[in-house]
Amino acid sequence: VISMCYENKSLVITTNLQFGQWNHVFGDSILTEAVIDRLIHHSHLLVFNGESFRYKESLLQQ
């Protein structure tokens, strides 16, 4: 999907993992490097620091 969208379409990915932790998701360091390389080329990274709204709301529901 990322390869098909690369330089052709917009793609939004949200995660609470740092790039260094993505190897655990993809299980292969070469694949992970290729994915990150394509994602950050021509991109805008938005980093939000602070408490998770969804986590906070889930605690209120208990």
C-alpha positions in Angstrom: 0.0 0.0 0.0 2.8 2.4 1.0 4.7 1.6 -2.2 1.6 2.2 -4.4 0.8 5.5 -2.7 4.4 6.8 -2.8 4.6 10.1 -4.7 1.1 9.5 -6.1 -1.4 9.9 -3.2 -1.6 11.3 0.3 -1.3 8.9 3.2 -1.9 9.5 6.9 -0.5 7.2 9.5 -1.0 7.6 13.2 1.0 5.7 15.8 2.3 6.0 19.3 5.5 4.1 18.3 8.8 5.8 17.6 10.4 4.8 14.3 13.0 2.7 16.2 10.2 0.5 17.4 8.7 -0.3 14.0 11.0 -3.3 13.5 8.7 -5.1 16.0 5.7 -4.4 13.7 7.2 -5.4 10.4 9.7 -8.0 11.7 12.3 -7.2 9.1 14.8 -4.3 9.4 15.3 -3.8 5.6 11.5 -3.7 5.1 11.1 -1.3 8.0 13.8 1.0 6.6 12.2 1.1 3.2 8.8 1.9 4.6 10.1 4.7 6.8 12.2 6.1 4.0 9.1 6.3 1.7 7.0 7.7 4.5 9.3 10.6 5.5 10.3 11.6 2.0 8.2 14.7 1.1 6.4 14.4 4.3 5.3 16.5 7.3 5.7 14.9 10.6 3.5 16.1 13.4 4.5 15.1 16.9 2.1 15.5 19.7 3.4 15.2 23.2 1.2 14.7 26.2 -1.4 12.4 27.6 -3.4 10.3 25.3 -7.0 11.5 25.0 -8.4 8.0 24.2 -6.6 6.5 27.1 -7.8 9.2 29.4 -11.4 8.8 28.2 -11.2 5.0 28.7 -10.2 5.4 32.3 -13.2 7.7 32.9 -15.6 5.0 31.6 -14.5 2.5 34.2 
